[in-house]
Amino acid sequence: MSARRVVLWRHGRTAWNLEMRFQGSTDVALDEVGLAQAERAARDLATLRPDRIVSSDLDRARTTAQALADIVGLEVDTDPALQETYAGRWQGLVRAEIIALDPELYARWSEGADVRPGGGESRTEVAHRVSTAVRRYAAELPTGGTLVVATHGGAARSGIGSLLGLPLEHWAALGGLVNCAWSVLEELPDGRWRLVEHNARSLPEDVVGDEA
């Protein structure tokens, strides 16, 4: 029986990404580079023949998803549960400004503690809403189907940690996603998920002789 597959796809670059500003749930559009990234990645992801595309309702993710939808002829369903972490007073600030404002909180957050950045959402709160949404959409796939989820770097990493059942203290072992990279998860027969690609910008390939 073919496994269901979920592709968690980070949006293309924005001006705030370039400036290293904490975007969080602020609605920032893709810049010209980000648009080109989305179009290039969409051509690759289209070969996976997705059955459904869902996206964060923030413009940068929705525009990224639309690049794929235009190629494969699907609609983009948007869901606010796939938004990036709400980071309260940190949103719009660069690292030096955040450290000056909340040095102890930033240090704990950087170490992976489950704190509220800028008074916003904790990692476990983000993970719960993202993983719940992904599981719901994945359950609607046909056997062997593929779901593409256009989302955000922090949201994707927290969601992956939760879907894999990793303890919070091990989520930092997952590296971040660069703009327009993706991670691929496959459903196991017992309903659990495994990570088969991470921070990829090339198509998944079957593993042959991994223990040989």
trRosetta pair geometry for C-beta under 8 A, 3 or more apart (Angstrom, degrees):
i j d omega theta_ij theta_ji phi_ij phi_ji
1 143 6.1 -78 -170 -167 97 126
1 144 7.7 -138 172 -51 63 91
1 189 7.5 104 63 -104 122 95
2 143 5.9 111 62 151 87 84
2 144 3.0 35 96 -92 131 104
3 144 6.9 71 57 -101 26 51
3 186 4.3 52 125 -176 144 104
3 187 5.1 179 -168 58 94 72
3 188 7.3 -6 -124 -81 127 25
4 138 5.6 115 141 -173 140 96
4 141 4.8 121 -134 83 120 139
4 143 7.1 -95 -61 -138 84 35
4 144 6.9 -81 -81 -47 48 7
4 145 5.5 -3 -125 58 84 75
4 146 7.6 172 -166 -81 60 36
4 147 7.4 22 175 -2 102 102
4 186 7.2 151 81 -155 47 58
4 187 4.4 26 54 12 93 129
5 48 7.7 -118 101 -175 140 124
5 144 7.9 6 -4 -171 96 40
5 145 7.3 -150 34 103 74 41
5 146 4.6 -16 72 -109 105 78
5 147 7.2 -179 94 27 55 66
5 184 6.3 -11 -171 -168 104 99
5 185 7.1 158 -156 83 55 48
5 186 5.3 -23 -102 -101 76 74
5 187 7.6 -121 -68 2 35 82
6 134 6.0 63 -154 -171 153 112
6 138 5.5 -48 -70 -91 119 121
6 146 7.7 170 -83 -157 26 57
6 147 4.9 -14 -113 67 71 103
6 149 6.4 10 -174 -4 97 116
6 163 8.0 -111 66 -156 149 163
6 184 7.2 156 82 -154 50 50
6 185 4.7 -9 59 59 100 98
6 186 7.9 -173 22 -78 71 29
6 187 7.9 82 -10 -42 99 88
6 193 7.5 -26 30 -137 124 133
7 45 6.6 152 142 -139 164 116
7 48 6.9 93 -41 101 147 170
7 50 7.3 -90 28 -95 127 119
7 146 6.7 27 -10 -177 107 101
7 147 7.0 -171 26 94 71 52
7 148 4.6 -17 67 -112 113 69
7 149 6.7 173 86 24 56 70
7 182 5.2 7 -178 175 94 137
7 183 7.4 161 -155 80 51 40
7 184 5.4 -17 -102 -100 71 77
8 134 7.5 -25 -83 -109 106 139
8 149 5.1 -20 -110 69 59 110
8 151 6.1 -36 -163 35 87 121
8 156 4.5 140 154 -141 126 107
8 159 6.6 172 -119 85 149 128
8 160 6.5 -127 31 -64 161 102
8 177 7.9 -126 116 -69 98 157
8 182 6.1 158 80 -159 47 77
8 183 4.8 -8 57 58 102 91
8 184 7.8 -164 21 -75 71 29
8 185 7.2 40 -11 -3 105 105
9 41 7.2 142 -157 148 121 138
9 45 7.0 1 -94 -92 144 156
9 64 6.9 -169 127 138 114 127
9 65 7.7 133 80 -86 130 75
9 148 5.9 11 -7 -173 131 93
9 149 6.4 162 21 80 80 50
9 150 5.0 -37 78 -101 107 59
9 151 7.0 119 65 24 53 68
9 156 8.0 -166 44 -99 15 141
9 180 7.3 -1 -178 -152 91 46
9 181 7.8 -164 -145 106 58 28
9 182 4.2 -24 -99 -98 69 109
10 151 6.8 -50 -101 81 48 63
10 152 6.4 56 -135 -150 81 22
10 153 5.1 37 -123 -73 133 68
10 156 5.9 -91 -71 -5 87 151
10 177 4.2 161 -26 119 141 132
10 178 7.3 167 70 88 144 30
10 179 6.2 -122 117 -132 114 32
10 180 6.3 -95 85 -48 81 16
10 181 5.8 16 36 56 114 65
10 182 6.9 -161 11 -82 70 52
11 14 7.6 24 118 -34 121 102
11 30 6.9 -135 166 -80 107 103
11 34 7.1 17 149 -165 86 119
11 38 7.4 -16 -163 -85 61 111
11 56 7.8 -71 -47 45 122 124
11 58 7.9 -81 -48 94 158 107
11 60 4.3 84 161 138 157 94
11 61 4.5 -98 -68 -86 122 57
11 63 7.6 69 -148 61 111 85
11 64 4.3 -155 -130 -21 70 148
11 150 6.3 74 -77 179 77 96
11 151 7.5 -121 -29 99 87 18
11 152 6.4 -14 8 -94 107 62
11 179 6.9 -42 100 -148 53 81
11 180 7.0 -33 145 -72 22 63
12 30 4.8 39 82 -130 111 124
12 33 7.2 -175 170 113 109 65
12 34 3.1 129 127 -168 106 76
12 35 6.4 164 104 -47 161 22
12 36 7.7 144 -152 56 144 48
12 37 3.9 152 -127 72 107 115
12 38 4.3 -82 -35 -44 133 92
12 41 7.7 -166 -75 15 96 130
12 60 6.9 -139 58 -172 68 90
12 63 7.6 -74 35 97 113 104
12 64 5.3 170 -4 -94 88 108
12 179 5.4 61 -154 172 36 109
12 180 4.8 26 -91 -59 67 110
13 17 4.8 -129 -152 72 73 143
13 18 6.4 68 176 -50 117 89
13 30 6.7 86 76 -150 47 79
13 31 5.8 -46 110 42 91 100
13 33 4.8 -13 61 97 133 107
13 34 3.8 -140 59 -72 58 90
13 37 6.1 100 2 4 89 146
13 179 4.4 18 -62 -156 73 170
13 180 7.6 -56 -24 -16 71 104
14 17 4.7 110 52 -1 71 99
14 18 7.3 -133 98 -2 45 85
14 23 6.9 80 63 -90 145 144
14 28 4.6 83 -178 125 153 116
14 29 6.5 143 -127 89 104 34
14 30 5.8 -96 -87 -111 72 34
14 31 5.7 123 -149 -16 32 88
14 34 5.8 24 -62 -49 45 158
14 60 5.4 -55 -62 -106 123 139
15 18 5.6 -54 -155 35 37 114
15 19 6.3 24 151 -8 68 110
15 28 6.9 -127 47 -178 83 120
15 31 5.0 114 -55 -66 71 123
16 19 5.6 -60 -142 48 35 104
16 21 4.0 -81 -161 61 91 112
16 23 5.0 118 109 -79 144 99
16 26 7.5 113 -58 87 172 128
16 28 4.9 -42 5 -159 128 171
16 92 7.7 -82 -129 -116 129 49
17 20 7.5 26 -180 -76 32 36
17 21 7.8 -76 -52 44 20 73
17 23 7.3 -20 -61 -36 70 130
17 34 7.6 118 32 -75 139 122
17 179 6.2 69 178 -72 164 129
18 31 6.9 -6 -16 7 131 156
18 33 7.9 105 -69 42 123 139
19 94 6.7 -96 146 -86 88 111
20 94 5.5 62 98 -137 92 94
20 95 6.4 -39 145 -14 119 99
21 92 5.9 -14 -179 -156 123 30
21 93 6.6 148 -149 74 80 16
21 94 5.6 -61 -94 -74 63 67
22 87 5.6 -89 153 93 125 160
22 90 4.8 -33 93 143 157 98
22 91 5.8 -113 106 -111 95 36
22 92 6.9 -39 67 18 77 22
22 93 5.6 -2 28 60 110 70
22 94 7.6 173 -10 -99 80 21
22 95 8.0 118 -43 -71 101 54
22 98 6.5 75 -19 -63 141 137
22 117 7.8 -143 -168 154 146 133
22 118 7.7 158 120 -33 150 139
23 26 5.2 -124 -170 54 64 100
23 28 5.5 -98 -135 17 118 132
23 60 8.0 -20 -179 14 157 154
23 84 6.3 44 99 81 100 163
23 91 6.9 13 168 -145 19 85
23 92 8.0 68 -111 -66 35 45
23 152 7.8 -141 86 -146 125 134
24 84 5.6 -175 -166 110 28 112
24 85 5.7 -75 -131 92 77 68
24 86 5.6 72 179 -138 114 29
24 87 3.6 -128 -88 17 134 101
24 88 7.8 -145 -140 14 167 36
24 90 6.8 121 -42 86 135 93
24 91 4.2 -82 37 -97 133 105
24 117 7.8 -158 -93 99 119 123
24 118 7.6 -63 -74 43 153 145
24 120 6.7 -126 -144 -105 137 172
25 58 6.9 -147 -157 -78 58 132
25 83 5.2 35 -117 164 96 129
25 84 5.7 -166 -75 70 53 82
25 85 7.3 -118 -40 100 85 28
25 86 4.5 -11 -8 -95 130 74
25 87 7.5 170 5 11 79 71
25 91 7.1 -54 45 -105 66 145
26 91 5.0 147 -35 -180 115 122
26 92 6.2 106 -60 -57 162 85
27 58 5.2 -155 -115 -144 75 85
27 59 5.3 82 -176 3 95 103
27 60 7.8 -179 -162 -8 54 88
28 58 7.9 12 35 174 56 116
28 59 7.2 -146 83 61 23 109
28 60 5.9 12 85 -42 69 126
29 59 5.0 -44 -96 117 69 136
29 60 6.2 167 -145 -74 23 77
29 63 7.0 61 -153 -11 78 153
30 34 3.3 -143 -160 104 96 127
30 35 5.1 131 122 -55 130 69
30 38 6.6 -43 -125 -18 164 132
30 59 7.6 -134 -9 128 75 92
30 60 5.3 129 -55 -130 74 77
30 63 5.3 -127 0 89 124 142
30 64 7.0 136 -66 -57 137 83
31 34 5.0 98 46 9 60 106
31 35 7.3 -116 102 -7 33 88
32 35 5.8 -50 -150 32 33 112
32 36 6.6 30 153 -15 64 105
33 36 5.8 -58 -153 39 33 109
33 37 6.3 37 150 -23 67 105
34 37 5.4 -49 -145 34 34 115
34 38 6.4 35 156 -21 65 103
34 60 7.0 -51 170 -148 150 98
34 64 7.6 -74 168 -78 97 98
34 179 6.5 -91 -112 179 85 137
34 180 7.5 169 -147 -44 64 115
35 38 5.8 -54 -151 33 30 111
35 39 6.5 28 154 -16 64 106
35 63 7.3 -59 -103 149 79 126
35 67 7.8 158 -161 -77 61 132
36 39 5.8 -55 -148 37 33 110
36 40 6.3 31 156 -18 66 108
37 40 5.9 -61 -148 38 28 108
37 41 6.1 21 159 -13 67 111
37 179 5.8 13 155 128 169 106
37 180 3.9 -159 155 -20 114 157
38 41 6.0 -58 -142 42 27 106
38 42 6.0 33 158 -27 64 110
38 63 6.6 -70 -102 124 176 83
38 64 4.3 -136 -118 -126 121 66
38 67 4.2 147 143 -1 102 157
38 68 8.0 -103 177 -29 86 78
38 180 6.0 -137 -76 -108 50 122
39 42 5.7 -53 -144 32 27 116
39 43 7.0 33 156 -24 59 99
39 67 5.1 -125 -85 -155 52 132
40 43 6.1 -52 -161 23 32 111
40 44 7.4 23 148 -9 61 103
40 180 7.5 66 68 155 95 151
41 44 5.8 -59 -160 38 41 109
41 45 6.0 29 152 -13 75 111
41 64 7.8 -1 68 -165 131 99
41 67 7.6 77 67 100 84 136
41 68 7.8 -52 108 -67 84 103
41 180 4.5 -157 -33 177 148 110
41 181 8.0 -137 -113 -82 137 26
41 182 7.4 133 -169 -23 127 112
41 201 6.8 -82 -104 -143 98 83
42 45 5.7 -58 -137 45 33 106
42 46 6.1 48 159 -36 66 102
42 64 7.9 -174 -61 -180 105 61
42 67 4.0 -139 -44 125 152 99
42 68 4.1 -149 -135 -76 98 64
42 70 7.6 30 165 50 152 91
42 71 5.6 152 150 -2 109 136
43 46 5.9 -45 -150 19 26 118
43 47 7.9 31 151 -23 52 96
43 71 6.8 179 -96 -104 50 161
44 47 6.3 -55 -173 19 39 110
44 201 7.7 110 45 176 167 56
44 202 7.1 -121 -155 -140 148 33
44 203 5.7 -150 -177 -61 103 91
45 48 5.6 -41 -169 18 55 116
45 50 7.0 9 156 -31 97 119
45 68 5.5 -38 87 -116 124 126
45 148 6.2 82 174 -112 133 143
45 182 7.2 91 -89 -14 121 161
46 49 7.6 45 169 -70 49 41
46 50 7.8 -78 -122 6 39 94
46 68 6.2 -173 -70 -148 81 79
46 71 4.4 -69 -96 117 143 136
46 72 5.2 -168 -135 -59 90 99
47 203 6.4 -38 77 -105 126 143
48 146 5.3 -151 148 163 108 169
48 148 7.6 124 81 -65 134 113
48 203 7.2 -177 -60 -139 95 103
48 204 7.8 60 -99 29 118 105
49 72 7.1 153 -132 -135 44 126
49 146 6.7 111 86 37 62 133
50 53 5.9 77 119 -62 146 83
50 68 7.2 36 22 157 140 129
50 72 6.2 69 47 136 90 174
50 74 6.8 -78 92 -3 102 159
50 146 4.7 -103 -117 103 59 104
50 147 6.7 83 -157 -125 103 16
50 148 4.5 -48 -112 -11 154 110
51 141 5.7 118 71 -136 143 89
51 142 6.4 -167 -125 23 162 95
51 145 4.2 -34 5 -160 151 109
51 146 5.6 135 4 54 86 59
51 147 6.7 -44 60 -73 91 58
52 74 6.8 179 -127 -169 33 145
52 77 7.2 -13 -178 15 102 121
52 137 6.6 -152 108 -179 141 109
52 140 7.3 36 -19 94 164 111
52 141 6.8 -126 15 -92 120 85
52 145 7.5 36 6 164 95 124
52 147 5.2 -14 68 -117 98 78
52 148 7.4 -170 95 31 51 68
53 65 5.4 145 164 -169 120 106
53 68 6.0 167 -110 94 146 120
53 69 5.4 -131 57 -76 158 95
53 72 7.7 136 -34 63 128 130
53 74 5.2 128 9 104 110 132
53 75 7.4 -167 57 94 99 39
53 76 5.2 -53 107 -108 112 67
53 77 7.1 152 92 22 58 74
53 147 7.8 160 -90 -164 30 58
53 148 4.9 -15 -112 69 76 103
53 149 8.0 173 -158 -81 51 30
53 150 7.1 27 -176 -11 95 105
54 65 7.7 -84 111 -134 16 150
54 76 7.3 129 -120 -168 24 64
54 77 4.7 -33 -110 74 79 96
54 78 7.3 153 -166 -95 68 21
54 79 5.8 7 179 4 115 117
54 82 6.8 155 133 -35 101 156
54 133 7.6 -159 132 157 148 111
54 137 5.4 -92 -10 -116 152 161
54 147 6.9 -4 13 -174 104 104
54 148 7.6 166 30 88 58 55
54 149 5.5 -12 71 -112 91 72
54 150 7.4 -161 99 26 43 74
55 61 4.9 164 -174 135 99 100
55 62 4.9 130 125 -97 143 55
55 64 7.4 161 -130 68 128 87
55 65 3.8 -100 -72 -22 136 157
55 76 5.3 0 5 -177 124 113
55 77 7.2 154 22 80 72 45
55 78 5.3 -37 75 -105 86 70
55 79 7.3 148 76 25 36 73
55 82 6.6 -160 161 89 27 148
55 149 7.2 161 -88 -164 40 49
55 150 3.9 -6 -114 61 93 108
55 151 7.3 -169 -149 -65 52 55
56 61 3.8 60 53 65 104 160
56 62 6.9 -107 85 -45 64 75
56 78 7.0 -1 126 -153 19 85
56 79 7.1 -65 -106 70 33 63
56 80 7.3 56 -155 -126 66 30
56 82 4.0 -129 -77 104 71 95
56 83 4.9 122 -149 -84 114 46
56 84 7.1 31 -137 -23 162 66
56 150 6.5 -107 19 106 79 76
56 151 5.1 107 -31 -121 111 60
56 152 6.3 26 -28 -23 161 96
56 155 7.3 106 -75 66 132 167
57 61 7.7 22 29 69 12 116
57 62 6.4 26 -152 -59 31 123
57 78 4.1 89 -92 167 78 122
57 79 6.7 -160 -36 61 93 15
57 80 5.0 -31 17 -76 125 67
57 82 7.6 122 -8 58 64 93
57 83 6.8 -36 41 -70 79 98
58 61 5.2 72 69 19 86 104
58 62 6.7 -173 84 -10 36 96
58 83 5.7 103 -25 -123 114 87
58 84 6.9 -21 3 6 159 95
58 152 7.5 26 50 -56 141 121
59 62 5.6 -63 -137 43 29 109
59 63 5.8 27 166 -19 69 109
60 63 6.2 -50 -141 36 23 108
60 64 6.6 27 154 -19 57 108
60 152 7.9 71 88 -93 117 95
61 64 5.6 -56 -151 36 33 114
61 65 6.3 32 153 -18 67 106
61 82 7.1 -170 148 121 163 113
61 150 4.5 147 -177 133 86 98
61 151 5.8 22 -130 -109 140 20
61 152 6.4 -77 -68 -54 124 78
62 65 5.7 -54 -148 37 31 112
62 66 6.3 36 152 -26 64 105
62 76 6.4 123 -152 135 75 148
62 78 5.9 -5 -101 -98 112 122
62 150 7.1 146 -80 98 25 136
63 66 5.6 -50 -147 29 33 115
63 67 7.1 44 152 -28 60 94
64 67 6.1 -48 -165 17 34 113
64 68 7.7 22 146 -5 60 100
64 150 4.9 167 90 -154 107 131
64 180 6.9 -159 -139 -102 125 84
65 68 6.0 -60 -165 38 43 106
65 69 6.1 41 145 -21 75 110
65 76 4.6 111 125 -127 123 131
65 148 7.3 155 -130 118 89 110
65 150 3.6 -126 -64 1 100 152
66 69 5.1 -53 -140 40 40 116
66 70 6.1 48 158 -28 69 100
66 76 5.7 -71 -80 -24 67 149
67 70 6.1 -49 -152 26 25 112
67 71 7.3 19 150 -13 56 105
68 71 5.9 -62 -159 35 38 108
68 72 6.2 -1 161 8 75 113
68 74 7.8 -15 121 50 87 110
68 148 6.3 -83 123 112 164 161
68 150 7.8 -174 21 -60 128 123
69 72 6.5 -73 -135 52 28 88
69 73 7.6 -142 177 33 59 3
69 74 5.0 -103 -134 74 79 75
69 75 6.5 36 -152 -144 131 10
69 76 4.9 -88 -54 -47 152 94
76 150 7.7 -20 -146 24 119 132
77 137 8.0 174 79 -115 137 127
78 82 8.0 -128 -166 45 57 121
79 82 5.0 79 82 -1 94 105
79 133 5.6 150 132 -151 149 138
80 83 5.4 -7 -169 -24 61 117
81 129 4.5 -146 -157 167 88 99
81 130 6.6 168 149 -86 84 40
81 132 6.9 -90 -178 75 143 98
81 133 4.1 157 104 -57 133 137
82 130 6.1 89 -115 -120 55 81
82 133 5.8 -121 -59 98 85 159
82 149 6.4 -148 -132 -175 139 105
82 150 7.7 83 144 83 143 53
82 151 4.7 -111 177 -104 102 105
82 152 7.8 141 153 5 73 86
82 155 6.4 104 -175 153 53 149
83 86 7.5 36 118 -51 125 82
83 151 7.9 -139 -85 -148 7 85
83 152 7.0 16 176 1 37 132
83 155 6.7 176 106 -80 31 151
84 151 7.6 143 -67 172 66 78
84 152 3.6 -51 -79 86 96 169
84 153 7.5 26 -118 42 112 65
84 154 5.7 78 -154 53 88 106
84 155 5.1 -118 -109 -28 46 114
85 117 6.6 57 140 43 133 127
85 120 6.4 105 159 119 86 134
85 121 5.2 -144 -155 65 79 111
85 123 7.6 -31 -101 -96 134 53
85 126 5.0 -44 -92 -83 86 145
85 152 7.8 -135 3 98 67 136
85 154 4.9 -53 -6 111 115 140
85 155 6.5 -169 -34 -65 69 77
85 158 7.6 102 -65 -8 109 148
86 91 7.8 -43 -164 -55 55 131
86 120 4.1 -161 112 -161 74 119
86 121 4.8 90 48 -10 85 106
87 90 4.2 -67 147 65 113 111
87 91 5.0 140 72 -57 96 81
87 117 4.4 -34 -136 107 91 111
87 118 4.3 75 160 31 69 131
87 120 4.4 -110 -111 8 18 153
87 121 7.6 -67 -70 32 46 77
88 91 6.8 171 78 -7 21 98
88 116 7.2 54 -8 151 136 99
88 117 6.9 178 31 109 98 59
88 118 3.3 -176 69 125 94 95
88 119 3.7 144 -137 65 173 84
88 120 3.9 -152 -19 -50 88 84
89 93 7.8 26 141 -15 64 135
89 101 6.9 -149 124 161 119 149
89 102 7.9 122 83 -30 117 128
89 118 4.3 -165 49 -161 62 99
89 119 6.0 55 3 23 97 113
90 93 5.4 -99 -165 40 52 118
90 98 5.2 37 -134 -114 100 113
90 101 7.6 -176 -94 75 70 142
90 102 7.4 -68 -76 28 102 134
90 117 5.4 -50 15 155 152 96
90 118 3.3 -125 -5 -58 92 130
90 120 7.3 -88 30 -6 106 123
91 118 6.6 171 -16 115 71 174
91 120 7.9 92 -37 -60 105 143
93 97 4.0 -129 -167 92 107 124
93 98 5.0 135 112 -57 128 81
93 101 7.1 -44 -156 2 168 142
94 97 5.2 90 55 11 67 105
94 98 7.3 -133 101 -7 32 92
95 98 5.7 -59 -149 36 33 110
95 99 6.3 30 157 -18 69 106
96 99 5.8 -53 -147 36 31 111
96 100 6.4 32 154 -19 64 107
97 100 5.7 -54 -147 37 31 112
97 101 6.3 27 154 -17 64 111
98 101 5.7 -62 -148 40 30 109
98 102 6.3 -42 177 45 68 93
98 106 5.3 124 136 -95 102 136
98 118 7.6 -74 -132 -69 104 99
99 102 7.5 -89 -128 66 18 53
99 103 5.3 46 -174 -103 66 73
99 106 5.3 -108 -96 66 60 163
100 103 7.3 25 -100 -58 13 91
102 105 3.9 -35 164 47 116 117
102 106 5.3 126 98 -28 87 91
102 118 7.1 -158 2 -88 155 52
103 106 6.0 -60 -144 37 24 109
103 107 6.4 25 159 -21 62 107
104 107 5.7 -53 -149 33 31 112
104 108 6.6 26 155 -14 64 106
105 108 5.9 -57 -150 38 32 108
105 109 6.2 31 153 -18 67 109
105 115 6.1 -164 -155 144 82 148
105 117 7.3 141 150 -121 110 47
105 118 8.0 145 127 -53 142 33
106 109 5.6 -56 -143 40 31 112
106 110 6.1 34 156 -22 66 108
106 117 7.9 66 -102 -131 60 87
107 110 5.8 -56 -147 36 28 112
107 111 6.5 24 154 -16 62 109
108 111 5.8 -60 -151 38 31 110
108 113 4.1 -40 170 37 90 143
108 115 5.1 69 111 -15 120 148
109 112 7.9 81 177 -44 31 11
109 113 6.3 -80 -82 56 31 88
109 115 5.3 -98 -76 62 80 115
109 117 5.1 82 -124 -86 153 94
112 123 7.9 -12 -167 -20 60 164
112 168 7.5 151 159 152 101 84
112 169 6.8 98 126 -135 134 49
112 171 6.6 162 -153 66 115 95
112 172 4.4 -69 -88 -51 139 126
114 122 4.9 45 175 -173 81 119
114 123 5.3 -105 -121 41 74 100
114 124 5.3 17 -146 -12 130 106
114 168 5.8 -25 -58 -174 119 153
115 122 6.5 -163 109 -115 10 90
116 119 5.5 24 125 -146 118 19
116 120 5.5 177 -180 61 86 41
116 121 6.5 170 -134 84 83 4
116 122 5.4 -58 -79 -63 69 74
117 120 5.4 -22 73 44 71 107
117 121 7.7 -13 38 58 85 54
121 125 4.6 -127 -168 84 97 128
121 126 5.3 108 129 -53 130 90
122 125 4.7 99 56 4 79 103
122 126 7.2 -145 95 -2 43 86
123 126 5.7 -57 -150 39 34 110
123 127 6.0 36 153 -22 68 109
123 154 8.0 -112 -116 179 84 101
123 158 5.1 -159 -168 -113 82 123
123 168 6.8 121 95 -145 127 109
123 171 7.0 166 164 79 143 165
124 127 5.4 -50 -141 38 34 116
124 128 6.3 40 157 -25 64 102
124 158 7.8 -153 -85 -164 22 118
124 162 8.0 121 -140 -83 60 116
124 168 6.5 -43 -73 -96 102 129
125 128 5.9 -52 -150 30 29 111
125 129 6.8 18 158 -10 63 105
126 129 6.3 -63 -152 39 30 101
126 130 6.1 19 159 -11 68 114
126 154 6.8 -23 156 134 164 98
126 155 5.8 -123 178 -114 116 67
126 158 4.6 56 100 92 109 163
126 159 7.6 -88 137 -50 84 75
127 130 6.1 -62 -141 43 26 105
127 131 5.7 15 168 -10 67 116
127 158 3.9 -120 -74 160 83 97
127 159 5.8 179 -136 -81 60 38
127 161 6.1 -61 -121 72 133 101
127 162 3.9 144 174 -41 110 130
127 171 8.0 -98 -83 -107 140 148
128 131 6.4 -59 -135 43 21 101
128 132 6.0 23 164 -21 60 114
128 162 6.8 -174 -73 -127 40 159
129 132 5.9 -55 -143 36 25 112
129 133 6.4 25 158 -17 61 108
130 133 6.0 -61 -154 37 29 108
130 134 6.3 24 154 -17 66 109
130 151 7.0 76 -136 -149 119 157
130 155 5.1 158 -85 -179 143 89
130 156 7.5 -153 -175 -88 152 29
130 158 6.2 110 34 90 141 97
130 159 3.4 -91 119 -84 128 115
130 162 7.2 134 75 40 95 136
131 134 5.6 -53 -142 39 34 111
131 135 6.1 36 158 -20 67 105
131 159 4.9 170 -61 -149 72 74
131 162 3.9 -105 -43 101 152 128
131 163 5.1 -168 -128 -60 108 78
132 135 6.0 -55 -147 36 27 110
132 136 6.4 28 154 -21 62 108
133 136 5.7 -58 -151 34 30 112
133 137 6.5 20 158 -10 67 107
134 137 6.1 -60 -147 41 30 103
134 138 5.9 29 157 -20 67 113
134 147 7.6 148 -155 108 75 142
134 149 6.1 -38 -106 -67 97 161
134 159 6.1 105 -13 -177 141 127
134 163 6.5 -45 88 -81 141 130
135 138 5.7 -58 -140 40 27 111
135 139 6.2 34 159 -28 63 106
135 163 7.5 -180 -61 -112 93 95
136 139 6.0 -54 -153 27 26 113
136 140 7.3 20 151 -16 57 105
137 140 5.9 -61 -162 32 38 111
137 141 7.5 54 143 -39 64 92
137 147 5.5 127 127 -147 110 150
137 149 7.3 136 71 -82 151 109
138 141 5.6 -34 -164 0 46 118
138 147 5.5 -114 -93 10 68 150
138 187 6.9 148 166 -60 131 128
141 145 3.3 -161 -180 77 105 133
141 146 7.3 137 -143 10 138 13
141 147 5.7 -105 -70 -43 128 104
142 145 4.3 114 53 -48 68 120
149 156 8.0 154 103 -106 113 94
151 155 4.9 -115 164 93 119 124
151 156 5.1 147 88 -63 120 90
151 159 7.4 17 113 8 168 150
152 155 4.4 73 60 19 91 112
152 156 6.5 -164 81 -14 39 90
153 156 6.0 -60 -146 33 21 108
153 157 6.5 12 162 -13 61 108
153 176 5.5 23 -174 -166 121 97
153 177 4.8 -157 -122 54 81 93
154 157 6.0 -57 -145 37 30 106
154 158 6.3 25 160 -13 66 108
155 158 6.1 -60 -147 41 27 106
155 159 6.0 27 156 -19 64 113
156 159 5.7 -61 -146 40 27 112
156 160 6.2 29 157 -22 65 106
156 177 5.7 3 77 -3 144 144
156 183 6.5 141 168 24 120 120
157 160 5.8 -50 -146 33 30 112
157 161 6.6 34 154 -20 62 104
157 171 6.7 103 151 175 95 102
157 174 5.3 167 -150 104 95 126
157 176 6.4 -53 -61 -112 143 56
157 177 6.9 -158 -54 -10 95 96
158 161 5.7 -53 -152 34 32 114
158 162 6.5 27 153 -14 65 107
158 171 6.7 22 -111 -161 53 146
159 162 5.8 -59 -151 39 32 109
159 163 6.1 29 155 -18 68 109
160 163 5.7 -56 -141 39 31 110
160 164 6.1 22 161 -12 66 111
160 174 6.0 150 93 -142 131 165
160 183 6.0 -10 -92 104 141 156
160 185 7.0 -174 -127 -59 86 128
160 195 6.6 54 -168 -91 115 122
160 198 7.8 92 -160 -116 161 108
161 164 6.2 -65 -148 42 24 104
161 166 4.7 -86 -159 59 74 116
161 168 7.2 74 154 -114 139 44
161 170 7.3 160 -141 90 107 77
161 171 3.8 -7 -105 -112 153 101
161 174 6.3 -132 -67 5 91 141
162 165 7.6 34 179 -72 33 31
162 166 7.7 -81 -63 42 20 78
163 185 6.1 -11 126 -139 143 168
163 193 4.6 -21 156 53 101 148
164 185 7.7 -131 -67 -122 86 126
164 192 8.0 60 -143 179 40 97
164 193 6.0 -92 -85 84 53 96
164 194 7.3 76 -119 -117 92 33
164 195 6.1 -22 -86 -30 130 105
165 192 6.7 -44 -11 -141 132 111
166 170 4.6 -116 177 83 112 115
166 171 6.0 142 103 -74 126 64
166 173 7.7 -132 -166 44 151 116
167 170 5.1 82 64 9 79 104
167 171 8.0 -120 101 -29 45 78
168 171 5.7 -31 -159 -8 43 116
169 172 7.6 -40 176 14 41 103
170 173 5.2 -21 -179 5 72 122
171 174 6.0 -46 -176 23 54 109
174 198 6.7 -125 -150 -157 90 143
175 198 7.0 116 50 140 91 120
175 199 5.7 -29 89 -34 110 149
176 199 7.3 79 100 -95 38 124
177 181 4.7 -159 -167 76 87 106
177 182 7.3 46 -145 -87 131 18
177 183 6.7 -102 -88 -27 121 101
177 199 5.3 -159 -113 -103 60 76
178 181 4.6 75 57 -9 77 127
178 199 6.4 78 7 -158 83 98
178 201 7.6 -39 69 -49 116 124
180 201 7.0 60 111 -114 86 107
181 199 4.9 17 147 -159 146 52
181 200 6.0 144 -167 60 92 30
181 201 5.1 -71 -108 -61 81 88
182 197 7.2 32 104 110 81 118
182 200 5.7 -43 68 62 71 86
182 201 7.6 121 19 -86 76 48
183 195 6.5 -34 180 -146 113 102
183 197 6.0 -179 -150 98 47 71
183 198 4.6 15 -118 -117 104 58
183 199 6.7 12 -73 -31 90 43
183 200 6.9 125 -93 12 40 93
184 195 7.5 116 80 -160 52 56
184 196 5.1 -52 98 67 102 93
184 197 3.9 42 27 39 106 106
184 198 7.9 -119 29 -59 63 45
184 200 7.0 -18 -7 27 102 140
184 204 5.1 -39 28 -68 169 138
185 193 4.6 14 175 -180 124 118
185 194 6.6 158 -154 76 74 34
185 195 5.7 -40 -99 -97 79 52
185 196 6.9 144 -116 11 25 84
186 193 7.0 153 76 -154 33 69
186 194 5.7 -20 60 59 84 87
186 196 5.4 39 -5 -19 109 131
187 191 6.8 -25 -169 -139 103 31
187 192 7.6 147 -157 84 59 32
187 193 5.9 -42 -101 -99 52 72
188 191 6.9 -34 73 41 79 20
188 192 4.6 -4 42 67 124 80
188 193 6.7 -155 -1 -86 89 18
188 194 5.9 81 -52 -16 106 104
195 198 5.8 22 172 -57 123 109
196 204 6.2 49 118 -142 114 130
196 207 7.6 -130 -152 -25 101 117
197 200 4.3 -25 170 -22 115 145
197 204 4.9 -113 -40 -95 139 98
200 203 8.0 128 151 -79 130 5
200 204 7.1 66 130 -70 172 70
207 210 4.9 3 167 -50 120 120
209 212 3.7 -36 -174 18 103 130
